[in-house]
Amino acid sequence: MNDTHDALIQDQFTRQAAGFAAAPELHNEAVHALLRDAAAPRREDVLLDVACGPGSVVAAFAPHVAHATGVDATPAMLAQARALADSQRLGNVSWREASAYALPFAAGSFDIVCSRFAFHHLERIEDAFAEMLRVARRGARLLLCDGVADDDPARATAFNAMERFRDPSTVEFRRLDTLCALFEDAGLGTPRVTRFRVPYRAVDLVAGSFPRNDDRAGLLALLEDSVAGDKLAMQARRAGGEVWLSYAGVALVATCPG
């Protein structure tokens, strides 16, 4: 891994850990139900969540599977995950500190392998996806959930520039066809696609961010300016004196050959 980028991830997600864990936009039953519907968990399944962050996906799946494990590279995020599991008294979960590029598990260990809102922080998405596939059993479900950039190149470029300013650990939000190609190139066929949106009030998004040079005023101005012409493809609008916008998200799922 690029040591400089790894340091950016550690810095951002150590500072974001508590706020990220508490963000209702990212951790709510509707979002979790969407993922469960896509993965179709069974009581006997063993699940792995790669780059699990504060553990909400693991906790959401835990009542529906035999065991759920979360892996993350940031200790502060894993501390949030352990606290969540303790608060919910989950007895069938475990946590490991590890890179998405080197999962500390034997091949064919899991029935469901998922990753949510992490791939836009990864420089080598093909390598991370290959690791997810390696630890998946025959017949396992592979679930990849992330935000996506618009198909329009100008809007995609502007959106990614904003995101790198808002969170310097961002590498790139990829287009949907790029994420689908991970499945297709691995021989899994075209994944099933579920689209959704993650809405934010601009001031709340800014308050939970640690932008470059801590320039929150500049970030808010950038988001407010995007309303005219929807420059960032975030469906930005003004309502009640506030700017509202949303991220485009997808959940992609395919079954490994049996």
C-alpha positions as CSV (number, residue, x, y, z in Angstrom):
1,M,0.0,0.0,0.0
2,N,1.1,3.6,-0.6
3,D,2.4,4.7,2.8
4,T,1.3,8.3,2.3
5,H,-2.3,7.3,1.4
6,D,-2.4,4.8,4.2
7,A,-1.5,7.7,6.6
8,L,-4.3,9.8,5.1
9,I,-6.8,7.0,5.8
10,Q,-5.6,6.5,9.4
11,D,-5.7,10.3,10.0
12,Q,-9.2,10.8,8.5
13,F,-10.9,7.8,10.0
14,T,-9.3,8.2,13.4
15,R,-10.8,11.7,13.5
16,Q,-14.0,10.7,11.9
17,A,-14.6,7.5,14.0
18,A,-17.1,8.8,16.6
19,G,-19.0,11.1,14.2
20,F,-19.1,8.5,11.4
21,A,-20.4,5.9,13.8
22,A,-23.2,8.2,14.9
23,A,-24.2,9.4,11.4
24,P,-27.9,8.5,10.9
25,E,-27.6,8.9,7.1
26,L,-25.2,5.9,6.9
27,H,-26.4,3.7,9.8
28,N,-30.1,3.2,9.6
29,E,-32.4,0.2,9.3
30,A,-33.5,1.1,5.7
31,V,-29.9,1.0,4.5
32,H,-29.1,-2.2,6.4
33,A,-32.3,-3.9,5.2
34,L,-31.3,-3.1,1.6
35,L,-28.0,-4.9,2.1
36,R,-29.6,-7.9,3.8
37,D,-32.1,-8.2,1.0
38,A,-29.2,-8.2,-1.5
39,A,-27.1,-10.8,0.4
40,A,-30.0,-13.1,1.4
41,P,-28.3,-14.2,4.7
42,R,-29.1,-17.7,6.1
43,R,-28.8,-18.8,9.7
44,E,-25.8,-21.1,8.9
45,D,-23.9,-18.4,7.1
46,V,-20.5,-17.0,8.1
47,L,-20.1,-13.4,7.0
48,L,-17.1,-11.0,6.5
49,D,-17.4,-7.3,6.2
50,V,-14.2,-5.8,4.7
51,A,-13.3,-2.2,5.9
52,C,-16.1,-2.5,8.4
53,G,-15.7,0.9,10.0
54,P,-17.8,1.3,13.1
55,G,-19.4,-2.1,12.7
56,S,-23.0,-1.3,11.9
57,V,-23.2,-3.7,8.9
58,V,-21.8,-6.5,11.0
59,A,-24.3,-5.7,13.8
60,A,-27.2,-5.6,11.3
61,F,-26.3,-9.0,9.9
62,A,-25.4,-10.7,13.2
63,P,-29.0,-11.8,14.2
64,H,-29.4,-13.4,10.7
65,V,-26.2,-15.4,10.5
66,A,-24.1,-17.9,12.5
67,H,-21.1,-15.6,12.9
68,A,-20.1,-12.2,11.5
69,T,-16.5,-10.8,11.4
70,G,-15.5,-7.2,10.7
71,V,-12.1,-6.2,9.4
72,D,-10.7,-2.7,9.4
73,A,-7.3,-1.0,9.2
74,T,-8.1,1.8,11.6
75,P,-8.0,0.9,15.4
76,A,-10.3,3.9,16.3
77,M,-13.0,2.5,14.0
78,L,-12.7,-1.0,15.5
79,A,-13.0,0.6,19.0
80,Q,-16.4,2.0,17.8
81,A,-17.4,-1.4,16.4
82,R,-16.6,-3.2,19.6
83,A,-18.5,-0.7,21.6
84,L,-21.5,-1.1,19.3
85,A,-21.4,-4.9,19.7
86,D,-21.1,-4.6,23.4
87,S,-24.1,-2.2,23.6
88,Q,-26.2,-4.7,21.6
89,R,-24.8,-7.7,23.5
90,L,-23.9,-9.5,20.2
91,G,-22.2,-12.8,21.0
92,N,-21.5,-14.0,17.5
93,V,-19.3,-11.3,16.2
94,S,-15.5,-10.7,16.0
95,W,-13.1,-8.0,14.9
96,R,-9.7,-8.0,13.2
97,E,-7.3,-5.2,12.4
98,A,-6.1,-5.8,8.8
99,S,-5.7,-4.3,5.3
100,A,-8.3,-5.0,2.7
101,Y,-5.4,-6.1,0.5
102,A,-4.3,-8.8,2.9
103,L,-7.2,-10.4,4.6
104,P,-6.0,-12.7,7.5
105,F,-8.2,-15.7,6.6
106,A,-7.8,-18.9,4.6
107,A,-9.3,-19.3,1.2
108,G,-12.9,-20.2,1.1
109,S,-13.8,-19.2,4.7
110,F,-17.0,-17.2,4.2
111,D,-20.5,-17.5,2.8
112,I,-21.1,-13.8,2.5
113,V,-18.2,-11.3,1.8
114,C,-19.2,-7.7,1.7
115,S,-17.7,-4.2,1.7
116,R,-19.7,-1.0,2.1
117,F,-18.6,2.6,1.4
118,A,-14.9,1.7,1.3
119,F,-13.8,1.2,-2.3
120,H,-13.6,4.9,-3.1
121,H,-10.8,5.1,-0.5
122,L,-8.8,2.3,-2.1
123,E,-6.1,2.8,-4.7
124,R,-6.1,-0.9,-5.9
125,I,-9.7,-1.9,-6.1
126,E,-8.9,-5.0,-8.3
127,D,-6.6,-6.3,-5.6
128,A,-9.1,-5.7,-2.8
129,F,-11.8,-7.4,-4.8
130,A,-9.6,-10.4,-5.5
131,E,-9.0,-10.8,-1.8
132,M,-12.8,-10.7,-1.2
133,L,-13.2,-13.4,-3.8
134,R,-10.3,-15.5,-2.4
135,V,-11.9,-15.8,1.1
136,A,-15.4,-16.5,-0.4
137,R,-16.6,-20.1,-0.5
138,R,-18.2,-21.8,-3.5
139,G,-21.7,-20.5,-3.7
140,A,-20.9,-17.5,-1.5
141,R,-22.5,-14.1,-2.1
142,L,-20.2,-11.2,-2.9
143,L,-21.7,-7.8,-2.0
144,L,-20.1,-4.5,-2.9
145,C,-21.8,-1.3,-1.9
146,D,-20.4,2.1,-2.6
147,G,-21.1,5.6,-3.9
148,V,-20.8,6.1,-7.6
149,A,-19.7,9.0,-9.8
150,D,-22.0,10.3,-12.5
151,D,-21.7,9.1,-16.1
152,D,-21.1,12.6,-17.2
153,P,-17.3,13.2,-17.2
154,A,-17.5,16.8,-16.2
155,R,-19.8,16.2,-13.2
156,A,-17.8,13.1,-12.2
157,T,-14.6,15.1,-12.2
158,A,-16.1,18.0,-10.2
159,F,-17.7,15.6,-7.7
160,N,-14.4,13.7,-7.1
161,A,-12.5,17.0,-6.7
162,M,-15.0,18.0,-4.1
163,E,-14.7,14.7,-2.3
164,R,-10.9,14.8,-2.2
165,F,-11.2,18.3,-0.7
166,R,-13.9,17.1,1.8
167,D,-12.0,13.9,2.7
168,P,-8.3,13.8,1.5
169,S,-8.3,10.0,1.9
170,T,-10.7,9.6,-1.0
171,V,-9.1,8.2,-4.1
172,E,-12.0,8.2,-6.5
173,F,-15.7,7.4,-6.7
174,R,-15.9,5.1,-9.7
175,R,-18.6,4.9,-12.3
176,L,-21.1,2.0,-12.0
177,D,-19.7,0.2,-15.0
178,T,-16.2,0.2,-13.4
179,L,-17.5,-1.5,-10.3
180,C,-19.6,-4.0,-12.4
181,A,-16.4,-4.8,-14.3
182,L,-14.8,-6.1,-11.1
183,F,-17.4,-8.9,-11.0
184,E,-17.4,-9.5,-14.7
185,D,-13.6,-9.7,-15.0
186,A,-13.6,-12.2,-12.1
187,G,-15.9,-14.5,-13.9
188,L,-19.0,-13.8,-11.7
189,G,-21.1,-12.3,-14.5
190,T,-22.9,-9.1,-14.3
191,P,-24.0,-8.4,-10.7
192,R,-27.5,-7.6,-9.6
193,V,-27.7,-3.8,-9.0
194,T,-29.7,-2.0,-6.4
195,R,-29.6,1.8,-6.5
196,F,-30.2,4.1,-3.6
197,R,-29.4,7.6,-2.4
198,V,-27.9,8.9,0.8
199,P,-29.4,12.3,1.6
200,Y,-27.6,15.1,3.6
201,R,-28.2,18.6,4.7
202,A,-25.1,20.4,3.5
203,V,-24.3,21.9,6.8
204,D,-24.5,18.5,8.5
205,L,-22.2,16.9,5.9
206,V,-19.7,19.7,6.4
207,A,-19.9,19.5,10.2
208,G,-18.9,15.8,10.1
209,S,-16.1,16.3,7.6
210,F,-12.4,17.1,8.1
211,P,-11.6,18.9,4.8
212,R,-8.2,19.9,3.5
213,N,-6.8,22.6,5.7
214,D,-9.9,22.3,7.9
215,D,-11.6,24.7,5.4
216,R,-15.2,24.0,6.2
217,A,-16.3,27.4,5.0
218,G,-14.8,26.7,1.6
219,L,-16.4,23.2,1.5
220,L,-19.9,24.6,2.4
221,A,-19.5,27.3,-0.3
222,L,-18.6,24.6,-2.8
223,L,-21.7,22.6,-2.0
224,E,-24.0,25.6,-2.0
225,D,-22.5,26.7,-5.4
226,S,-23.3,23.3,-6.9
227,V,-27.1,23.9,-6.7
228,A,-27.0,25.9,-10.0
229,G,-26.9,23.3,-12.7
230,D,-26.4,20.5,-10.2
231,K,-22.7,20.7,-10.9
232,L,-21.8,17.7,-8.7
233,A,-24.7,15.4,-9.8
234,M,-25.8,15.3,-6.1
235,Q,-29.4,16.5,-6.8
236,A,-28.5,19.7,-4.8
237,R,-31.4,21.9,-4.1
238,R,-32.5,24.7,-1.7
239,A,-35.4,24.2,0.6
240,G,-36.3,26.0,3.8
241,G,-33.3,28.2,3.5
242,E,-31.0,25.2,3.5
243,V,-29.1,23.3,0.8
244,W,-29.9,19.6,0.6
245,L,-28.0,17.0,-1.5
246,S,-27.5,13.3,-1.8
247,Y,-25.0,10.7,-2.8
248,A,-25.8,8.1,-5.5
249,G,-25.1,4.6,-4.1
250,V,-25.3,1.1,-5.5
251,A,-25.3,-2.3,-3.9
252,L,-23.9,-5.0,-6.3
253,V,-24.2,-8.7,-5.6
254,A,-23.3,-11.9,-7.3
255,T,-22.9,-15.5,-6.4
256,C,-19.6,-17.3,-6.6
257,P,-19.7,-20.4,-8.8
258,G,-20.7,-23.5,-6.9
